[in-house]
Amino acid sequence: MSTQGSAQQPTARLDARYSSALNPRPGAMDVTATEWAEARRRLEAAEIFWVSTVRPDGRLHVTPVIAAWHDGALYFSTGPGEQKARNLAHDAHCAVTTGGNSLAQGLDLVVEGKAEPVTDPAVLEEVIAVHEAKYGAHITSPEGTFHGIGDSFRKGDAVVFAVAPTVAYGFGRDNGVYTHTRWTF
C-alpha cells in the first residue's frame, strides 16, 4: 500500500456556506480554513474512531475502532469475518470519523478513502509500533482491552487496513465560531 500522495500537503478550502464567514458572530469575522497540521494532530491524538462501510445490498454499517495515523494514512483492524471486513472486500470505499460530542467546542474529522489491506510485513511492524505507542498498556498489558494485538496482526487473526485520504472534512466549533474545511489530496 502506497501512501505517497497522502503524505503531501492537501489543498484546504473553507466552505463559507457552513462556516461563520457568511454569518459572522463576534470574533468570527476572520474565520479561516483549519490547517491540515491541526487536523493531523487531532487524528494522531484521537483514541476512538468510527468506520462507515457499505454492505453489498447498499445498507450502511458503522462501528467504532481504534486507529493510528502513520505515514499519511489511518490504520485500523478488524477480524477477517467481521461485517466491516466483508463490506470492504466488496467495496473498499469507506469513511473514518472522530471528534467530540460538544455543541460549542471541538473539531470533528471525516477521512474518506479506500481501505487497503496491509500485507507488507515491514509496514505491519511500523503500524504495530504506532498502535502500541499510542494506546500503551491497553494493548501491551494482560489487563488491557487489546492485549496481544501485535501478535494478532502478525498471525493474520486481524486484517489491518490503511485508509489514505482522498478527501477529508473538518467541522470546527469554538464558542459560536464555526468552520467547515475540506482538504483535497
C-alpha positions, 0 to 999 in steps of 0.5 A: 500500500502506497501512501505517497500522495497522502503524505503531501500537503492537501489543498484546504478550502473553507466552505463559507456556506457552513462556516461563520464567514457568511454569518459572522458572530463576534470574533468570527469575522476572520474565520479561516480554513483549519490547517491540515497540521491541526487536523493531523494532530487531532487524528494522531491524538484521537483514541476512538474512531468510527468506520462507515462501510457499505454492505453489498445490498447498499445498507450502511454499517458503522462501528467504532475502532481504534486507529493510528495515523502513520505515514499519511494514512489511518490504520485500523483492524478488524477480524477477517469475518467481521461485517466491516471486513466483508463490506470492504472486500466488496467495496473498499470505499469507506469513511473514518470519523472522530471528534467530540460530542460538544455543541460549542467546542471541538473539531470533528474529522471525516477521512474518506478513502479506500481501505487497503489491506496491509500485507507488507510485513515491514509496514505491519511492524511500523503500524504495530509500533504506532498502535502500541505507542499510542494506546500503551498498556491497553494493548501491551498489558494482560489487563488491557482491552487489546492485549496481544494485538501485535501478535494478532496482526502478525498471525493474520487473526486481524486484517489491518487496513490503511485508509489514505485520504482522498478527501477529508472534512473538518467541522470546527466549533469554538464558542459560536465560531464555526468552520467547515474545511475540506482538504483535497489530496 
